[in-house]
Amino acid sequence: MTCTSCSGTVESALQGVRGVQKAIVALATEEAEIQYDSKIVGADQLMKAVEDTGFEAILICTGEDRSKVELKLDGVCTERSLRIIEKSLQALPGIEKCSIDPVLNKVSLSYNPDQTGPRNFIEVIESSGSGHLKASLYPEDGGYKPHRHHEIKQYYQSFLWSLVFTIPVILTSMIFMYIPGIKHGLDIKIVNMLSIGELLRWILATPVQFIIGRRFYIGSYKALRHGSANMDVLIALGTNAAYFYSFYSVFKAATSPNFEATDFFETSATLISFILLGKYLEVLAKGKTSDAIAKLMDLAPETATLLIYDKEGNVLDELEIDSRLIQKNDVIKIMPGGKVASDGLVIWGQSHVNESMITGEARPVFKRKGDTVIGGTVNENGVLHIQATHVGSESALSQIVRLVESAQMAKAPVQKFADRISKYFVPLVITIAFFTWLSWFLAGKYHTYPKSLIPSSMDYFELALQFGITVMVIACPCALGLATPTAVMVGTGVGASQGVLIKGGHALESAHKVNCIVFDKTGTLTTGKPVVVSTKLLKNMVLCDFYEYVAAAEVNSEHPLAKAIVQYAKRLRDEENHVWPEVQDFISVTGHGVKAKVGDKEIIVGNKSLMLNSGIHIPVEAYELLAEAEQNAQTGIVVSMNQEVVGVIAISDPLKPGAQDVISILNTMKVKSIMVTGDNQGTANAIAKEVGIDTIVAEARPEQKAEKVKELQMSGFTVAMVGDGINDSPALVSADVGMAIGAGTDIAIEAADIVLMKSNLEDVITAIDLSRKTFTRIRWNYIWALGYNIIGIPIAAGVFFPMTQVRLPPWLAGAAMAASSVSVVLCSLSLKNYKRPKQLETLQIKDIMVQ
């Protein structure tokens, strides 16, 4: 595809297929992402729809491929043995689909990874074949990458071949004419007025026009057949005009005793050569825009060390296997310096793991028993045994790759501007070119300009023709089409490498306009690891018994404060696996607390609003304890048993390192900061004062957070919401830009537009700054692409020729056209050198140790 006209044609064709719900075609990646009803239409029909528009289609993957594996059979395969293998595989639990290709000896399986995996399939195949058959993973074909390399190679070879013919054409028409001896030889007439030089140029230019340049004819035919006009149409028209006029001139000279031929064979040949060079450089540069995905995919190790256990849990053996054969619950050994082969849970050992390639976190993270690790990260010093939890397409790495791929497919709203222009661009250029030729032709015929303006080597018709050809070949819709997608591709790739996952052009475009950020408190401004700092009982009872009831009620809650209470209760008992009393009638009141029946007691644990709404009287002493906690930036939790307040728990959640600096930097960026929290007013005020936030909304339920976001939008703000992505999901969805903050494996990908892989607040600034820099690059791309055409077309049309007597030769116009596309891609690629704001580099981050 050469320009947005091509991608628009394919997109329209796909959207016209019955059963297709949504189709996006990306010019920069040359990929289509289609959502469709598989009961109505299949992948084969969609590929045919693309091929009917005149483009080649290669299936990269379907939704069914997410848990799919292909195995290669080695050995003598009979019809009977294949039938036995198929039945044996279909009998396995978790098998959804099984098919065998007897020609390629290939077994294709779709399965549920929770129940089975590829090693089980290999075992079944090898045992079913009476030991005569061996099975292994089918070699990957690399998807569309070989085709991208083939395209680059094809353009390079075409350019080299065009040079072989074009250089002699240029030499005979422009250089040798000034060397007396050679000029005399080239001017020798063969037939009538046809000279050796003209014949040589015709012979050399013909293969360039029709063999090397056939791609432009094919592209033009396909585009015109579907009622659209693309870049190929302009190139074909321009080069054809030069070639066929030259051919007519040479033919007339050969058949006439007194007609002096003037040919432009060097124009058509040079044009095609420069355009091929431009396309080669363009596909080369476009390939570099998707480097981020290639780097992510290369993170996964090729092999893994699988531990084999006996029934007593002792290690029997170690096997080196292909990492694609890892199944859920496998135990993998990770040596120092080795890559973590799968997402998993550390079950033995301790070490530091470098997660910078996934989360962007520069410092190695300490891991011990019970901690999670991410596939593709690097183990630094100790030996780890990990139990695989997410494999294949479920892994964090696969999800990140899919997210970045989807981001690079998604169109920014600003792209619609280029799409609208591209519809009319080529027809408009052809019209301008025709009227340019007509104007100069009529002006020459009726002598409205001095004859001295016409070069000695041509007449007024040829001068007019040259101006018309130059207009056609200088105009460049490609640069306009590539302005946004290439910048978005590089921007999202750079973001991924910094631990900031931006979900496409829409998120980038919205983020650069953000002038107000709404922060959640717990886990966003604070560490999200709250700890119980004090407990005050209002009734005479043993503290352990008090926490027995409270922890039993809170153990079913996912809230960070509930987890802090349960953790404190465990420490009191000095038992990690203490069994809490049975709970009945458990109710979680979002943003307020929990209610439950524990034994013969009705327990309510939560804020004062929950107590008052439940009709429970709060004594003065409890109010004083709550006020004291609030003044100390702590959260006060009230506990009632059988409708009577029995205690107040004070919980502290320390501020994240650098939180004050981040708010200060946002102020300098003219971004207003607001805190919205479900916590009480006193604690919220204390935290806000500490970080430097003036506007606070406290005791807000999730829906009230979303309402506050909408209220700010109505006031004219472009709002970003920063939250943990779970409790804050209504507000994340309501905001112009939702930013989910959290570790790479626990991110609420669906709700947010931007996912901050690290839990560092400074990444909020990185996300906004990167989006602003990316959008600045898009603006520069559009200024260049539009400015080039607005200035270039009048110069090519000879508007300034009568005053300056300087005209643009068609071959130079072709070179300028090729350079414009390449320059736009290179401008986008310069984003790869993105550096975070200097204020962040000087920011001192101190670790907070939570005991």
HELIX and SHEET records of a PDB file:
HELIX    1   1 THR A    4  GLN A   15  1                                  12    
HELIX    2   2 ALA A   43  ASP A   52  1                                  10    
HELIX    3   3 GLY A   63  SER A   67  5                                   5    
HELIX    4   4 GLU A   79  GLN A   90  1                                  12    
HELIX    5   5 PRO A  118  SER A  128  1                                  11    
HELIX    6   6 LYS A  145  ILE A  170  1                                  26    
HELIX    7   7 LEU A  171  ILE A  175  3                                   5    
HELIX    8   8 PHE A  176  TYR A  178  5                                   3    
HELIX    9   9 PRO A  180  LEU A  186  1                                   7    
HELIX   10  10 ILE A  196  PRO A  207  1                                  12    
HELIX   11  11 VAL A  208  ILE A  212  3                                   5    
HELIX   12  12 ARG A  214  ARG A  225  1                                  12    
HELIX   13  13 MET A  231  THR A  255  1                                  25    
HELIX   14  14 PHE A  265  THR A  289  1                                  25    
HELIX   15  15 ASP A  291  MET A  297  1                                   7    
HELIX   16  16 SER A  323  LEU A  325  5                                   3    
HELIX   17  17 SER A  356  THR A  359  1                                   4    
HELIX   18  18 GLY A  392  GLU A  394  5                                   3    
HELIX   19  19 ALA A  396  MET A  409  1                                  14    
HELIX   20  20 GLN A  415  LYS A  445  1                                  31    
HELIX   21  21 LYS A  451  LEU A  453  5                                   3    
HELIX   22  22 TYR A  460  ILE A  474  1                                  15    
HELIX   23  23 PRO A  477  SER A  497  1                                  21    
HELIX   24  24 GLY A  504  ALA A  511  1                                   8    
HELIX   25  25 LYS A  521  LEU A  525  3                                   5    
HELIX   26  26 LEU A  543  GLU A  554  1                                  12    
HELIX   27  27 PRO A  560  ARG A  573  1                                  14    
HELIX   28  28 LYS A  608  ASN A  613  1                                   6    
HELIX   29  29 VAL A  620  GLN A  631  1                                  12    
HELIX   30  30 ALA A  659  THR A  668  1                                  10    
HELIX   31  31 GLN A  681  VAL A  691  1                                  11    
HELIX   32  32 PRO A  702  MET A  714  1                                  13    
HELIX   33  33 SER A  729  SER A  734  1                                   6    
HELIX   34  34 GLU A  762  ALA A  796  1                                  35    
HELIX   35  35 PHE A  801  THR A  804  1                                   4    
HELIX   36  36 PRO A  810  LEU A  829  1                                  20    
HELIX   37  37 SER A  830  ASN A  833  5                                   4    
HELIX   38  38 LYS A  838  GLU A  841  1                                   4    
SHEET    1   A 2 VAL A  20  ALA A  26  0                                        
SHEET    2   A 2 GLU A  31  TYR A  36 -1                                        
SHEET    1   B 4 ILE A  95  ASP A 101  0                                        
SHEET    2   B 4 LYS A 106  TYR A 111 -1                                        
SHEET    3   B 4 LYS A  68  ASP A  74 -1                                        
SHEET    4   B 4 LYS A 134  LEU A 137 -1                                        
SHEET    1   C 2 LYS A 189  VAL A 191  0                                        
SHEET    2   C 2 LEU A 194  SER A 195 -1                                        
SHEET    1   D 6 VAL A 315  ASP A 322  0                                        
SHEET    2   D 6 THR A 303  TYR A 309 -1                                        
SHEET    3   D 6 VAL A 331  ILE A 334 -1                                        
SHEET    4   D 6 LEU A 384  HIS A 390 -1                                        
SHEET    5   D 6 ASP A 343  TRP A 348 -1                                        
SHEET    6   D 6 THR A 372  VAL A 373 -1                                        
SHEET    1   E 3 VAL A 365  LYS A 367  0                                        
SHEET    2   E 3 SER A 351  ASN A 354 -1                                        
SHEET    3   E 3 VAL A 378  ASN A 379 -1                                        
SHEET    1   F 7 VAL A 500  ILE A 502  0                                        
SHEET    2   F 7 ILE A 754  LEU A 756 -1                                        
SHEET    3   F 7 VAL A 737  ILE A 741  1                                        
SHEET    4   F 7 VAL A 719  GLY A 723  1                                        
SHEET    5   F 7 CYS A 516  PHE A 519  1                                        
SHEET    6   F 7 LYS A 672  VAL A 676  1                                        
SHEET    7   F 7 THR A 695  VAL A 697  1                                        
SHEET    1   G 6 VAL A 531  LEU A 537  0                                        
SHEET    2   G 6 GLU A 644  SER A 652 -1                                        
SHEET    3   G 6 THR A 635  MET A 641 -1                                        
SHEET    4   G 6 LYS A 601  GLY A 606 -1                                        
SHEET    5   G 6 GLY A 593  VAL A 598 -1                                        
SHEET    6   G 6 VAL A 583  VAL A 589 -1                                        
END                                                                             
